[in-house]
Amino acid sequence: MLKIVRTTFCSYSSEACIEHISLISNSFFQVTTLPELSYYFSSAPELGLPTPTITCLGSDTLSVRGPVTKSPTSMTYELLFRVSVPSGVSPLTVQCTPLLVKSGGTPNATITVSGGYTPEAWITWAGATDYSMDAGDFAHNFTFRGEDPHEALLGAVSLATTSSYETALGDHISSYNALLNGSFSLSLGQTPKLDVPTDMLRARYQIDVGDPYLEWLTFNLGRYLLASSAPGVLPSNLQGVWADGWSNAWGAGTSVFPRVEAIFTISARLPCVIISHQPIWCSIFPCRLQH
């Protein structure tokens, strides 16, 4: 039986995301190479997002760039995707190809991996905008517009792809463990109930009886959501069970008071549980974030 495994993670340590595709075969069906891979980008799931410009930057890198809205003052975003394969694999070809579009249409492109013998390949991407909290004042006419993200993204993607996939995954796990599995842990005397879906646990929950495992799970979910905002960059946006779609209420934004109420709950404010408070204060009072 042929099995293709995909592993996807976004790492604060590299400020990039990776999707790794690997091939696993058994003794009865030996296959040592992946089928041809094609990578392309679609903005269709993001309702209202203008069609971006997609171009090739060399043979292995795809640039996705455009405004967030059709307004002339819209924030600009860019994503860079770079495909990697193990070194020394021949005659493997990684090729970015511009696609044919109608006259006057928006440029588009795709990356393919073909022609060689490799059991794995991975794509690394990073994104940024020209948004800047420092430009939200009278001196900058409250534009909130900073520098173009392109050059910084080139550096980020290049740095994130200098090491092997195993090294990148190891760095990500170490960064995650340092953030959430450090000196603090909570024990409520819980017994894991891994065979019971969470919605059933919630349905069975009685206030006067309780469920130490569900309470422990909820507490750690809150810590995970708080940690999901990159430490030292931006505070967590509004999150919750109501934020389950592509587009959420209030734009899932970072307005100050709802965020303080919804995200920085008492469990996250306790000194022994603090993950990162610096971003929220820097979103209110100007300061320089230290990476």
WOBEL-V578562 format. One record per pair of residues at least 6 apart in sequence whose C-alpha atoms are under 8 Angstrom apart, sorted by the first residue. I is the first residue (numbers start at 1). J is the second residue. If there is no record, write none. Layout:
i->I j->J
i->I j->J
//
This chain:
i->1 j->25
i->1 j->26
i->1 j->28
i->1 j->29
i->2 j->23
i->2 j->24
i->2 j->25
i->2 j->26
i->2 j->29
i->2 j->31
i->3 j->23
i->3 j->24
i->3 j->25
i->4 j->21
i->4 j->22
i->4 j->23
i->4 j->24
i->5 j->20
i->5 j->21
i->5 j->22
i->5 j->23
i->5 j->24
i->6 j->19
i->6 j->20
i->6 j->21
i->6 j->22
i->7 j->18
i->7 j->19
i->7 j->20
i->7 j->21
i->8 j->17
i->8 j->18
i->8 j->19
i->8 j->20
i->9 j->17
i->9 j->18
i->9 j->19
i->10 j->16
i->10 j->17
i->10 j->18
i->10 j->172
i->11 j->17
i->11 j->172
i->11 j->175
i->12 j->172
i->12 j->175
i->12 j->230
i->12 j->231
i->13 j->171
i->13 j->172
i->13 j->175
i->14 j->156
i->14 j->159
i->14 j->160
i->14 j->172
i->15 j->126
i->15 j->156
i->15 j->160
i->16 j->124
i->16 j->125
i->16 j->126
i->16 j->127
i->16 j->156
i->16 j->157
i->16 j->160
i->17 j->124
i->17 j->125
i->17 j->126
i->18 j->122
i->18 j->123
i->18 j->124
i->18 j->125
i->19 j->122
i->19 j->123
i->19 j->124
i->20 j->120
i->20 j->121
i->20 j->122
i->20 j->123
i->20 j->165
i->21 j->120
i->21 j->121
i->21 j->122
i->22 j->34
i->22 j->119
i->22 j->120
i->22 j->121
i->23 j->32
i->23 j->33
i->23 j->34
i->23 j->119
i->23 j->120
i->24 j->119
i->25 j->31
i->25 j->32
i->32 j->117
i->32 j->118
i->32 j->119
i->33 j->116
i->33 j->117
i->33 j->118
i->33 j->119
i->33 j->120
i->34 j->117
i->34 j->118
i->34 j->119
i->34 j->120
i->35 j->114
i->36 j->112
i->36 j->113
i->36 j->114
i->36 j->115
i->37 j->112
i->37 j->113
i->37 j->114
i->38 j->110
i->38 j->111
i->38 j->112
i->38 j->113
i->39 j->110
i->39 j->111
i->39 j->112
i->40 j->109
i->40 j->110
i->40 j->111
i->41 j->64
i->41 j->110
i->43 j->49
i->43 j->51
i->43 j->52
i->45 j->246
i->46 j->246
i->46 j->247
i->47 j->246
i->47 j->247
i->48 j->69
i->49 j->67
i->49 j->68
i->49 j->69
i->50 j->66
i->50 j->67
i->50 j->68
i->50 j->69
i->50 j->70
i->51 j->66
i->51 j->106
i->52 j->64
i->52 j->65
i->52 j->66
i->52 j->67
i->52 j->106
i->53 j->63
i->53 j->64
i->53 j->65
i->53 j->66
i->53 j->106
i->53 j->107
i->53 j->108
i->54 j->62
i->54 j->63
i->54 j->64
i->54 j->65
i->54 j->106
i->54 j->107
i->54 j->108
i->54 j->109
i->55 j->62
i->55 j->63
i->55 j->64
i->55 j->98
i->55 j->107
i->55 j->108
i->55 j->109
i->56 j->62
i->56 j->63
i->56 j->96
i->56 j->97
i->56 j->98
i->56 j->109
i->56 j->110
i->57 j->63
i->58 j->96
i->59 j->94
i->59 j->95
i->59 j->96
i->59 j->97
i->59 j->111
i->60 j->82
i->60 j->83
i->60 j->84
i->60 j->94
i->60 j->95
i->60 j->96
i->60 j->111
i->61 j->80
i->61 j->81
i->61 j->82
i->61 j->83
i->61 j->96
i->61 j->111
i->62 j->80
i->62 j->81
i->62 j->82
i->62 j->96
i->62 j->109
i->62 j->110
i->62 j->111
i->63 j->78
i->63 j->79
i->63 j->80
i->63 j->81
i->64 j->78
i->64 j->79
i->64 j->80
i->65 j->76
i->65 j->77
i->65 j->78
i->65 j->79
i->66 j->76
i->66 j->77
i->66 j->78
i->67 j->74
i->67 j->75
i->67 j->76
i->67 j->77
i->68 j->74
i->68 j->75
i->68 j->76
i->68 j->77
i->69 j->75
i->75 j->129
i->75 j->130
i->75 j->131
i->75 j->145
i->76 j->129
i->76 j->130
i->76 j->131
i->76 j->148
i->77 j->127
i->77 j->128
i->77 j->129
i->77 j->130
i->77 j->149
i->78 j->127
i->78 j->128
i->78 j->129
i->78 j->149
i->78 j->150
i->79 j->125
i->79 j->126
i->79 j->127
i->79 j->128
i->79 j->153
i->80 j->125
i->80 j->126
i->80 j->127
i->80 j->153
i->80 j->154
i->80 j->157
i->81 j->123
i->81 j->124
i->81 j->125
i->81 j->126
i->81 j->157
i->82 j->123
i->82 j->124
i->82 j->125
i->82 j->157
i->83 j->94
i->83 j->111
i->83 j->121
i->83 j->122
i->83 j->123
i->83 j->124
i->84 j->121
i->84 j->122
i->84 j->123
i->84 j->124
i->84 j->161
i->85 j->118
i->85 j->120
i->85 j->121
i->85 j->122
i->86 j->118
i->86 j->120
i->86 j->121
i->89 j->116
i->89 j->117
i->89 j->118
i->90 j->116
i->90 j->117
i->91 j->115
i->91 j->116
i->91 j->117
i->92 j->113
i->92 j->114
i->92 j->115
i->92 j->116
i->92 j->117
i->92 j->118
i->93 j->112
i->93 j->113
i->93 j->114
i->93 j->115
i->93 j->116
i->94 j->111
i->94 j->112
i->94 j->113
i->94 j->114
i->95 j->111
i->95 j->112
i->95 j->113
i->96 j->109
i->96 j->110
i->96 j->111
i->96 j->112
i->97 j->109
i->97 j->110
i->97 j->111
i->98 j->107
i->98 j->108
i->98 j->109
i->98 j->110
i->99 j->107
i->99 j->108
i->99 j->109
i->99 j->110
i->100 j->108
i->101 j->107
i->101 j->108
i->122 j->165
i->124 j->157
i->124 j->160
i->124 j->161
i->125 j->157
i->126 j->153
i->126 j->156
i->126 j->157
i->127 j->153
i->128 j->149
i->128 j->153
i->129 j->148
i->129 j->149
i->130 j->145
i->130 j->146
i->130 j->147
i->130 j->148
i->130 j->149
i->131 j->144
i->131 j->145
i->131 j->146
i->131 j->147
i->132 j->144
i->132 j->145
i->132 j->146
i->132 j->147
i->133 j->144
i->133 j->283
i->133 j->286
i->134 j->144
i->134 j->146
i->134 j->286
i->135 j->141
i->135 j->142
i->135 j->143
i->135 j->144
i->135 j->145
i->135 j->146
i->136 j->142
i->136 j->143
i->136 j->144
i->136 j->145
i->137 j->143
i->137 j->144
i->160 j->168
i->179 j->227
i->179 j->275
i->180 j->223
i->180 j->224
i->180 j->227
i->180 j->275
i->184 j->272
i->184 j->273
i->186 j->216
i->187 j->216
i->188 j->212
i->188 j->213
i->188 j->216
i->189 j->212
i->189 j->213
i->190 j->211
i->190 j->212
i->190 j->213
i->190 j->216
i->191 j->212
i->191 j->213
i->192 j->213
i->193 j->213
i->198 j->214
i->201 j->214
i->202 j->214
i->205 j->211
i->219 j->267
i->222 j->263
i->222 j->268
i->223 j->268
i->223 j->275
i->225 j->236
i->225 j->239
i->226 j->236
i->226 j->263
i->226 j->264
i->226 j->268
i->226 j->275
i->226 j->276
i->227 j->236
i->227 j->275
i->227 j->276
i->228 j->236
i->229 j->235
i->229 j->236
i->229 j->237
i->231 j->275
i->231 j->276
i->231 j->278
i->231 j->279
i->232 j->276
i->232 j->278
i->232 j->279
i->232 j->289
i->232 j->290
i->232 j->291
i->233 j->279
i->233 j->289
i->233 j->291
i->234 j->279
i->234 j->280
i->234 j->283
i->235 j->254
i->235 j->277
i->235 j->279
i->235 j->280
i->235 j->283
i->236 j->254
i->236 j->259
i->236 j->263
i->237 j->252
i->237 j->253
i->237 j->254
i->237 j->259
i->237 j->263
i->238 j->252
i->238 j->253
i->238 j->254
i->238 j->258
i->238 j->259
i->238 j->262
i->238 j->263
i->239 j->252
i->239 j->262
i->239 j->263
i->242 j->248
i->243 j->249
i->243 j->252
i->256 j->284
i->267 j->273
i->268 j->274
i->268 j->275
i->278 j->289
i->279 j->289
i->282 j->288
i->282 j->289
//
